[in-house]
Amino acid sequence: MPLRHHPLVKEFPEHHDRIHELKISDGHFHRLMNDYENLDKEIFRAKSDVEPTDDTHLKELGVRRVQLKDQIYALIQQ
C-alpha cells in the first residue's frame, strides 16, 4: 500500500466546513490541528525513511496521532 498523509479534511470530509470554522475561530482547535498535521508529516517522513526511526517510536507517534484525532473529533461534534 502506498504511503499517504492523513489530513483532517480527508479524515473527516463530511465536516470540512466545521473544521474550517473552528480553525479560524478557536485557538485551541487551531493548535490541535497544527499538532496533528505536524505529527502526520513526521510519521510520513519516518515511514518513507526520510527520517528513519525505530518501531517503538513510530508506534508511539501513531498512538499520539490517534489521540489528537479523537480530541479534534470531539471538538467538531460539539
C-alpha positions in Angstrom: 0.0 0.0 0.0 1.4 3.4 -0.9 2.2 5.9 1.9 -0.2 8.8 2.3 -0.8 11.7 4.5 -3.9 11.8 6.7 -5.1 15.4 6.6 -8.1 16.1 8.7 -10.3 17.3 5.8 -9.7 13.8 4.2 -10.2 12.0 7.5 -13.5 13.9 8.1 -14.7 15.1 4.7 -18.3 15.5 5.9 -17.0 18.1 8.5 -15.0 20.2 6.1 -16.9 23.4 6.8 -16.9 22.8 10.6 -13.1 22.2 10.5 -12.6 25.5 8.6 -14.9 27.4 11.0 -13.1 26.0 14.1 -9.7 26.6 12.7 -10.5 30.3 12.3 -12.5 30.9 15.5 -11.0 28.5 18.1 -7.3 28.9 19.1 -7.2 25.6 20.9 -8.7 23.8 17.9 -6.2 25.5 15.7 -3.2 24.4 17.9 -4.5 20.8 18.0 -4.9 20.8 14.2 -1.4 22.1 13.7 0.0 19.5 16.2 -1.9 16.8 14.3 -0.7 17.9 10.9 2.9 18.2 12.1 2.7 14.7 13.7 1.2 13.3 10.5 4.1 14.7 8.5 6.6 13.3 11.0 5.0 9.8 10.7 5.1 10.1 6.9 8.8 11.0 6.9 9.6 8.1 9.2 7.7 5.6 7.2 9.2 6.8 3.9 12.7 6.5 5.5 13.4 10.2 5.1 13.9 10.4 8.9 14.0 6.7 10.0 13.0 5.8 13.5 12.6 2.6 15.4 9.3 0.7 15.5 8.6 1.6 19.1 8.9 5.3 18.5 6.8 5.0 15.3 4.1 3.3 17.2 4.1 6.0 19.9 3.7 8.6 17.2 0.8 6.7 15.7 -0.9 6.5 19.1 -0.4 10.2 19.7 -1.9 11.0 16.2 -5.0 8.9 17.1 -5.3 10.7 20.4 -5.1 14.1 18.7 -7.6 13.0 16.1 -10.1 11.9 18.9 -9.7 15.3 20.6 -10.3 17.1 17.4 -13.3 15.0 16.5 -14.8 15.7 19.9 -14.5 19.4 19.3 -16.0 19.1 15.8 -19.0 17.3 17.4 -19.7 20.0 20.0 
